[in-house]
Amino acid sequence: MTWLFTSGHAVDFVLLVIGIEFAWLVGRLRWRASDALLCLGPGALMLLALRGALVGLDWCWIALPLLASFPLNLADLARRSRQQK
């Protein structure tokens, strides 16, 4: 099992599951693609950062998806607060 994590393939599997969830939300539940992306995007970006850390990428390649996940998360929170009003 060590190779699964040191190679980053464990994260690849989780990202595949998120991709399937995105397709299910948009295709089956008729979510708007933008809503599904805002919901799932921050987690997917944090997983990309985790994958970079597991395979030993330079810190800037780890920080980049983490940095990108923050405004996406804020946009999702703003979208959800508008929906509740």
C-alpha positions in Angstrom: 0.0 0.0 0.0 2.9 2.3 0.5 3.5 2.7 -3.3 -0.2 3.8 -3.7 0.5 6.9 -1.6 4.1 7.6 -2.5 3.2 7.5 -6.2 0.2 9.8 -5.7 -2.2 7.2 -7.1 -4.3 7.3 -4.0 -5.1 10.9 -4.7 -5.7 10.1 -8.4 -8.4 7.6 -7.3 -10.1 10.2 -5.1 -10.0 12.8 -7.9 -11.6 10.2 -10.2 -14.4 9.8 -7.7 -14.9 13.5 -7.6 -15.1 13.6 -11.4 -17.8 10.9 -11.3 -19.6 12.9 -8.6 -19.4 16.0 -10.8 -20.9 14.1 -13.7 -23.6 12.7 -11.5 -24.5 16.1 -10.1 -24.7 17.8 -13.5 -26.1 14.9 -15.5 -28.5 13.2 -13.1 -29.4 15.8 -10.6 -29.4 18.7 -13.1 -27.1 21.0 -11.1 -25.6 23.8 -13.1 -22.0 23.0 -13.9 -20.8 26.2 -12.3 -22.5 25.2 -9.0 -21.0 21.8 -9.1 -17.6 23.2 -9.9 -17.8 25.7 -7.0 -18.9 22.9 -4.7 -16.3 20.3 -5.7 -13.5 22.5 -7.0 -11.8 23.6 -3.8 -11.5 20.1 -2.5 -10.1 18.9 -5.8 -7.5 21.6 -5.8 -6.5 20.7 -2.3 -6.2 17.1 -3.4 -3.9 18.2 -6.2 -1.7 20.0 -3.6 -1.7 16.8 -1.5 -0.6 14.8 -4.6 2.2 17.2 -5.2 3.4 16.9 -1.7 3.2 13.1 -1.8 5.3 12.9 -5.0 7.8 15.5 -3.7 7.1 18.5 -5.9 8.6 21.8 -5.2 6.7 23.9 -2.6 5.5 26.4 -5.3 3.6 23.6 -7.1 2.0 22.6 -3.8 1.1 26.2 -2.9 -0.4 27.1 -6.2 -3.5 24.8 -6.1 -3.9 25.7 -2.4 -3.9 29.3 -3.2 -6.4 28.8 -6.1 -8.8 26.8 -3.8 -9.3 29.8 -1.5 -11.2 32.2 -3.8 -13.1 29.3 -5.2 -14.2 28.4 -1.7 -15.2 32.0 -1.0 -17.2 32.1 -4.2 -19.0 28.9 -3.2 -19.8 30.4 0.3 -21.1 33.5 -1.4 -23.3 31.4 -3.7 -24.7 29.4 -0.9 -25.5 32.5 1.2 -27.3 34.1 -1.7 -29.4 30.9 -2.1 -30.5 31.0 1.5 -31.9 34.5 1.3 
